[in-house]
Amino acid sequence: MKNFKKLLTALIYAIALNPVFAQTPSQFNYQAVLRNAEGAPIANQVTSVKVEILQGSPTGTVVFNETHSVTTSNLGLINLQIGSLENGLGNIEWGTSSHFVRISVNDVEFGTSQLLSVPYAMHAKTFDGDMQGREIENIADPTSNQSAASKAYVDVLKNRIDAMEELLLTHFGITDIEGNNYPVVKIGNQYWMAENLKTLAYNDGEAIPLIEFDLDYNPNPAGYRIYDNIESNKDLYGVLYNWQVVETEKICPIGWHVPSFDEFYELIDFVGGVSVAGGKLKSKAMVPNAHPRWESPNTGATNEFGFAALPGGVVYSSTDTNDLYFDGQGYRGQYWTTRVYNEYNSYLIEFTYDSQSVPSTILSSKNVGRSIRCIKD
């Protein structure tokens, strides 16, 4: 119990209305990672998680509680749906005051956090729209519970929130389920990871299998390889995944996804089009610089937008001998998109060491391991 109390990393990652319910929503999601006193994940253990919702303040009246018995994943991850065991979330008067959630694990209290989205979303579902006897006031500068806001006022708030989001993302980056942190760049209206993905687990904590990458047309299971099976390549160039990993829609951190073909081309068009995008988006690092780097001549590379495309290479196996081949590190970087051509092939974006352009259309076997860059939802 002491180990649980020592370290708990917890995040309410999605306070969202459950689409199954036609009436007032009755659940929202909670996700946490449990670690022991040494910082290691507490894996594959049954834990008791008590959830309490308090009204008015962090020490206010308990208006809802339930206790879940959950088993941690091999990464210490727990997932639960608040409201799935006990009725009553829909009876809370969300619109009258603020509400807080208090979490205890194995009877040890860990802390209390304010709920920001649920009160407004649920109250909006239950409010009958009767404004009789209520006066709307101060629409330019709302100050009380009966105030409303003009669109101009809301637009100012949205711009401030957008600016804060950009500041946080571009200064602190985004972290995956394993704790790998990636720098983020904003290019046009898109937020991109500025490094190749390197996680060995999906965003729900499930491990991604290490596989052989059989080029036969039988679809491979989802899996990965690290170039040349050298562990240091994982941090330098990222991990090589087959398209079946992309298909799970769980490889990027929550709130991020593998880009579509159109999203990649929005990026390419923004930086100047296919004839120059390869140079403008490639990392400038080149032999004899330290890894990660491109081979010479790294044609046209300026990295003026900070995307820093890297030549992670590819991995596949021979259809004749089933030998595993790693090819192209330093010479080409191939990135998966979500666009499908047919049962066996999907589209990708390629950068090469000897060109500043990006080929307009490339498709290839889903059974080849390639790099991934995530884009924000």
ChimeraX attribute file (.defattr): number of C-alpha atoms within 10 A of each C-alpha:
attribute: neighborCount
match mode: 1-to-1
recipient: residues
	/A:1	11
	/A:2	10
	/A:3	14
	/A:4	17
	/A:5	18
	/A:6	14
	/A:7	19
	/A:8	21
	/A:9	14
	/A:10	16
	/A:11	11
	/A:12	14
	/A:13	13
	/A:14	13
	/A:15	17
	/A:16	14
	/A:17	17
	/A:18	14
	/A:19	9
	/A:20	9
	/A:21	10
	/A:22	8
	/A:23	11
	/A:24	17
	/A:25	20
	/A:26	20
	/A:27	25
	/A:28	19
	/A:29	17
	/A:30	17
	/A:31	16
	/A:32	17
	/A:33	21
	/A:34	26
	/A:35	21
	/A:36	18
	/A:37	14
	/A:38	9
	/A:39	13
	/A:40	12
	/A:41	20
	/A:42	23
	/A:43	18
	/A:44	15
	/A:45	13
	/A:46	14
	/A:47	18
	/A:48	15
	/A:49	20
	/A:50	19
	/A:51	20
	/A:52	20
	/A:53	24
	/A:54	23
	/A:55	22
	/A:56	14
	/A:57	15
	/A:58	18
	/A:59	11
	/A:60	13
	/A:61	14
	/A:62	16
	/A:63	15
	/A:64	19
	/A:65	20
	/A:66	15
	/A:67	17
	/A:68	16
	/A:69	12
	/A:70	16
	/A:71	17
	/A:72	20
	/A:73	21
	/A:74	15
	/A:75	21
	/A:76	21
	/A:77	25
	/A:78	23
	/A:79	17
	/A:80	16
	/A:81	15
	/A:82	23
	/A:83	19
	/A:84	15
	/A:85	12
	/A:86	13
	/A:87	13
	/A:88	14
	/A:89	22
	/A:90	17
	/A:91	14
	/A:92	16
	/A:93	16
	/A:94	19
	/A:95	16
	/A:96	12
	/A:97	11
	/A:98	18
	/A:99	25
	/A:100	21
	/A:101	20
	/A:102	19
	/A:103	19
	/A:104	17
	/A:105	20
	/A:106	16
	/A:107	13
	/A:108	15
	/A:109	14
	/A:110	16
	/A:111	12
	/A:112	17
	/A:113	16
	/A:114	16
	/A:115	16
	/A:116	12
	/A:117	12
	/A:118	18
	/A:119	18
	/A:120	13
	/A:121	17
	/A:122	23
	/A:123	18
	/A:124	14
	/A:125	13
	/A:126	16
	/A:127	9
	/A:128	8
	/A:129	7
	/A:130	7
	/A:131	8
	/A:132	6
	/A:133	6
	/A:134	9
	/A:135	10
	/A:136	14
	/A:137	15
	/A:138	14
	/A:139	15
	/A:140	14
	/A:141	12
	/A:142	15
	/A:143	12
	/A:144	10
	/A:145	11
	/A:146	12
	/A:147	15
	/A:148	17
	/A:149	15
	/A:150	12
	/A:151	11
	/A:152	11
	/A:153	14
	/A:154	12
	/A:155	11
	/A:156	11
	/A:157	12
	/A:158	12
	/A:159	11
	/A:160	12
	/A:161	12
	/A:162	12
	/A:163	12
	/A:164	12
	/A:165	12
	/A:166	17
	/A:167	12
	/A:168	13
	/A:169	19
	/A:170	19
	/A:171	12
	/A:172	13
	/A:173	17
	/A:174	19
	/A:175	15
	/A:176	20
	/A:177	21
	/A:178	15
	/A:179	9
	/A:180	12
	/A:181	16
	/A:182	21
	/A:183	17
	/A:184	24
	/A:185	22
	/A:186	18
	/A:187	15
	/A:188	12
	/A:189	9
	/A:190	14
	/A:191	18
	/A:192	26
	/A:193	25
	/A:194	23
	/A:195	24
	/A:196	25
	/A:197	25
	/A:198	27
	/A:199	23
	/A:200	23
	/A:201	19
	/A:202	20
	/A:203	18
	/A:204	17
	/A:205	20
	/A:206	16
	/A:207	15
	/A:208	18
	/A:209	14
	/A:210	14
	/A:211	15
	/A:212	21
	/A:213	27
	/A:214	20
	/A:215	20
	/A:216	15
	/A:217	13
	/A:218	10
	/A:219	16
	/A:220	18
	/A:221	18
	/A:222	20
	/A:223	22
	/A:224	27
	/A:225	27
	/A:226	24
	/A:227	25
	/A:228	15
	/A:229	10
	/A:230	9
	/A:231	12
	/A:232	12
	/A:233	18
	/A:234	20
	/A:235	16
	/A:236	16
	/A:237	26
	/A:238	25
	/A:239	25
	/A:240	26
	/A:241	32
	/A:242	27
	/A:243	31
	/A:244	18
	/A:245	19
	/A:246	21
	/A:247	13
	/A:248	10
	/A:249	15
	/A:250	18
	/A:251	27
	/A:252	24
	/A:253	21
	/A:254	18
	/A:255	11
	/A:256	20
	/A:257	21
	/A:258	24
	/A:259	22
	/A:260	17
	/A:261	17
	/A:262	12
	/A:263	15
	/A:264	19
	/A:265	17
	/A:266	16
	/A:267	18
	/A:268	20
	/A:269	15
	/A:270	13
	/A:271	19
	/A:272	12
	/A:273	17
	/A:274	16
	/A:275	15
	/A:276	18
	/A:277	26
	/A:278	31
	/A:279	28
	/A:280	24
	/A:281	26
	/A:282	29
	/A:283	24
	/A:284	20
	/A:285	20
	/A:286	18
	/A:287	14
	/A:288	10
	/A:289	11
	/A:290	9
	/A:291	13
	/A:292	19
	/A:293	25
	/A:294	30
	/A:295	19
	/A:296	14
	/A:297	13
	/A:298	25
	/A:299	18
	/A:300	19
	/A:301	25
	/A:302	19
	/A:303	18
	/A:304	14
	/A:305	16
	/A:306	20
	/A:307	21
	/A:308	22
	/A:309	29
	/A:310	31
	/A:311	28
	/A:312	32
	/A:313	23
	/A:314	26
	/A:315	26
	/A:316	22
	/A:317	19
	/A:318	13
	/A:319	12
	/A:320	8
	/A:321	7
	/A:322	14
	/A:323	12
	/A:324	15
	/A:325	14
	/A:326	17
	/A:327	14
	/A:328	16
	/A:329	21
	/A:330	22
	/A:331	20
	/A:332	21
	/A:333	25
	/A:334	23
	/A:335	28
	/A:336	28
	/A:337	24
	/A:338	19
	/A:339	15
	/A:340	18
	/A:341	13
	/A:342	11
	/A:343	11
	/A:344	17
	/A:345	18
	/A:346	19
	/A:347	22
	/A:348	26
	/A:349	20
	/A:350	19
	/A:351	24
	/A:352	26
	/A:353	25
	/A:354	18
	/A:355	18
	/A:356	22
	/A:357	21
	/A:358	20
	/A:359	16
	/A:360	12
	/A:361	10
	/A:362	13
	/A:363	17
	/A:364	14
	/A:365	20
	/A:366	29
	/A:367	28
	/A:368	22
	/A:369	31
	/A:370	25
	/A:371	27
	/A:372	30
	/A:373	22
	/A:374	25
	/A:375	23
	/A:376	18
	/A:377	11
